[in-house]
Amino acid sequence: MAHRTPKLLTVATAATAALLGATTASAATAVPWTTAHSTASASGTRWLEKGGGILTSTLAVQGELKNTGAGCFSLCR
């Protein structure tokens, strides 16, 4: 069990570094998104807004929700 801890820590550290690198790289770039359910569809862009701390970014989403049917649909955060 003692040999697993350093490997796990290394993997977690590498994953965190990759996440932080992706956060920094995509902070200024809007990424398109799209989804659909039944007669409703939604699309737009998303981006990360850097926060004041090292792990405090906010996911910002902008888009439009359309529905061509009689059902009622909404988006929740």
C-alpha positions as a Markdown table, in Angstrom:
| # | Residue | x | y | z |
|---|---|---|---|---|
| 1 | Met | 0.0 | 0.0 | 0.0 |
| 2 | Ala | 2.9 | 2.3 | 0.7 |
| 3 | His | 4.0 | 2.1 | -3.0 |
| 4 | Arg | 0.6 | 3.2 | -4.3 |
| 5 | Thr | 0.4 | 6.5 | -2.5 |
| 6 | Pro | 3.3 | 8.3 | -4.5 |
| 7 | Lys | 1.9 | 7.0 | -7.8 |
| 8 | Leu | -1.6 | 8.2 | -6.9 |
| 9 | Leu | -0.3 | 11.6 | -5.8 |
| 10 | Thr | 1.7 | 11.9 | -9.1 |
| 11 | Val | -1.4 | 11.1 | -11.2 |
| 12 | Ala | -3.5 | 13.5 | -9.2 |
| 13 | Thr | -0.9 | 16.3 | -9.5 |
| 14 | Ala | -0.5 | 15.7 | -13.2 |
| 15 | Ala | -4.3 | 15.8 | -13.7 |
| 16 | Thr | -4.6 | 19.0 | -11.7 |
| 17 | Ala | -1.8 | 20.6 | -13.7 |
| 18 | Ala | -3.5 | 19.5 | -17.0 |
| 19 | Leu | -6.8 | 21.0 | -15.7 |
| 20 | Leu | -5.2 | 24.3 | -14.7 |
| 21 | Gly | -3.4 | 24.4 | -18.1 |
| 22 | Ala | -6.7 | 23.9 | -19.9 |
| 23 | Thr | -8.4 | 26.5 | -17.7 |
| 24 | Thr | -5.7 | 29.1 | -18.6 |
| 25 | Ala | -5.7 | 28.2 | -22.3 |
| 26 | Ser | -9.5 | 28.3 | -22.7 |
| 27 | Ala | -10.1 | 31.4 | -20.5 |
| 28 | Ala | -10.2 | 33.7 | -23.5 |
| 29 | Thr | -11.7 | 31.3 | -26.0 |
| 30 | Ala | -15.4 | 30.7 | -26.4 |
| 31 | Val | -16.3 | 27.1 | -27.1 |
| 32 | Pro | -19.5 | 26.3 | -29.0 |
| 33 | Trp | -22.0 | 23.9 | -27.5 |
| 34 | Thr | -25.3 | 22.4 | -28.6 |
| 35 | Thr | -27.9 | 20.0 | -27.1 |
| 36 | Ala | -31.4 | 18.8 | -27.9 |
| 37 | His | -34.3 | 17.0 | -26.2 |
| 38 | Ser | -37.6 | 16.1 | -27.8 |
| 39 | Thr | -38.7 | 19.2 | -29.7 |
| 40 | Ala | -36.4 | 21.6 | -27.8 |
| 41 | Ser | -32.9 | 22.5 | -28.8 |
| 42 | Ala | -30.3 | 24.9 | -27.3 |
| 43 | Ser | -26.9 | 26.2 | -28.6 |
| 44 | Gly | -24.4 | 28.9 | -27.8 |
| 45 | Thr | -20.9 | 29.3 | -26.4 |
| 46 | Arg | -19.2 | 28.7 | -23.1 |
| 47 | Trp | -15.9 | 30.0 | -21.6 |
| 48 | Leu | -14.1 | 30.2 | -18.3 |
| 49 | Glu | -13.7 | 33.4 | -16.5 |
| 50 | Lys | -10.7 | 33.4 | -14.2 |
| 51 | Gly | -11.3 | 34.1 | -10.5 |
| 52 | Gly | -9.2 | 35.6 | -7.9 |
| 53 | Gly | -7.7 | 32.3 | -6.6 |
| 54 | Ile | -5.8 | 29.5 | -8.2 |
| 55 | Leu | -8.8 | 27.2 | -8.4 |
| 56 | Thr | -11.6 | 29.8 | -8.7 |
| 57 | Ser | -12.8 | 29.9 | -12.3 |
| 58 | Thr | -16.4 | 30.5 | -13.3 |
| 59 | Leu | -18.0 | 28.7 | -16.2 |
| 60 | Ala | -19.9 | 31.3 | -18.3 |
| 61 | Val | -22.6 | 30.1 | -20.7 |
| 62 | Gln | -24.5 | 32.1 | -23.3 |
| 63 | Gly | -27.0 | 30.8 | -25.8 |
| 64 | Glu | -30.5 | 30.3 | -26.9 |
| 65 | Leu | -33.2 | 27.8 | -26.1 |
| 66 | Lys | -35.8 | 27.0 | -28.8 |
| 67 | Asn | -38.9 | 24.8 | -28.8 |
| 68 | Thr | -41.0 | 23.8 | -31.8 |
| 69 | Gly | -43.5 | 21.7 | -29.9 |
| 70 | Ala | -46.2 | 22.1 | -27.3 |
| 71 | Gly | -44.1 | 20.8 | -24.4 |
| 72 | Cys | -42.4 | 23.0 | -21.9 |
| 73 | Phe | -38.6 | 22.9 | -21.4 |
| 74 | Ser | -36.2 | 24.9 | -19.3 |
| 75 | Leu | -32.5 | 25.1 | -18.4 |
| 76 | Cys | -31.3 | 24.9 | -14.8 |
| 77 | Arg | -27.9 | 25.7 | -13.5 |
